[in-house]
Amino acid sequence: MSPCEFEEALADKSFADDSYLIRPVASASELVEEAESQHNCLATYAEAVAGGMTDIWLMRRSDRPDESHVTVEVRDGEVRQVFRACNQVPSDSELAWLAAWCERSGYRPRRGRMQALCA
């Protein structure tokens, strides 16, 4: 799969409704900005994202699409990590929204406890 085809495949899994939107991280600089906003080590994932080993998704509130909210890591078709700032677990309603996104996008939700980024 070419880089353009890969980007199109991820874009097809983006989703938005009245509550939230989710989209793949757009660039290395955006990844670093997200890490700074989230106060975590997300920036260390840049090489893995660039190499196609993992995907980072940005979940935002629909009324604040430019503001960091929840960061999602997807690897091998499975959601591996989902965290808010400072590695806080999202609310039940946010997790339910993400579960619906997984169903829609074909990703598998993680079974068991989430681990913090870089844990």
N, C-alpha and C positions, 0 to 999 in steps of 0.2 A: 504494500500500500504506500503510495507516495505521500509526502507531507501534506499536500493539498487535500487528498482524499481522506487522510486521517483527520484533518481539521474539520472537514465537512461532516464526517461521521460523528464527531463530538458535538458539532453544532446541531445536528439532528436530534440529539438527546437533551438539548436545552429546553427549558419549560418556564412558563410564567402564568400566574393567575392573579387574582385580586390581593392575595396575601403575600406570596413570595415569588421570586424568580431564581433560577439556577442556570449557571453557564460555566463553561470551562475557563480557566485562567487564560488571559490573552497574551501575556508576555512575561519574560523574566523580571522585568521591572515591576509589573503588577504583582507577581509572586512575592517579591521583596516588600512591596507596600502592604500587602495582605499580612505578611509575617509581622511587620512593625505594628499594624493595627491590632492584630490578634495577640501580640506579645508571646509568640512561640517561635519554634525553630523551623517554620515552614520554608524559609529561604534555602535551607539545606537540601530541599527536594528539587532544586532547579535542574541539576544534572539528570536526575531520574525522570523528570518530566520531559526534558529535552531529548532524552534517549528513548522515550516511549515506554519506559518501565512502569510508570504510574501516571495517573491523571489527577489534577487538582481542580475541583469545582468550587465556585463561589455562590453561596446561597445568600440572597439579599431580601430585605423587605421590599415589596413592590413600590411602596411609597418613598423608599430611600435606596434606589438602585446603586448609588455610588458609595454607599456606606457599608463597611465590613460588618458581617453578621455571623455567618456560620461557614466554616471551611470543611470541605468533604474530600477525602482521598479515595479514589477508585483504582484498584489494581486487579488485573485479570478478571474483569467483569464483576468484581465484588467490592462493595463499599467497605473499606478497611478502617477509616477513621472519620468521625464527625465531631467537630468541636467548635465552641464559641471562644471568645477571647479568654486568654489565660487557661486554656484547656478545660473550660467548663463544659459540662454535658448540656446539649440543647434541651429545651422543654419537651414534654410529651407531645404537645401539638406540633412542634417543629419536627420531631422524629416521625410523627404520623405523616406529615406532609412529605418528608423525605422517603418514607416507605412507599407512598403513592407514586412518587417520582421514579423510584426503583422499578416498580411494577410497570410503569409507562415506558421506561427507557430500556428495560431488559436487564438491568443490573440486579445483582443479588444483594440483599441487605446483609450486613455482618451478623453472624450468629454469636451470641455471647457478649461479654463486656467489651466496650470500646477501650482502646488504649490511647493514651495521650500521644500527640505528635512527638516523634523521636523517642518514644518509650521502648 
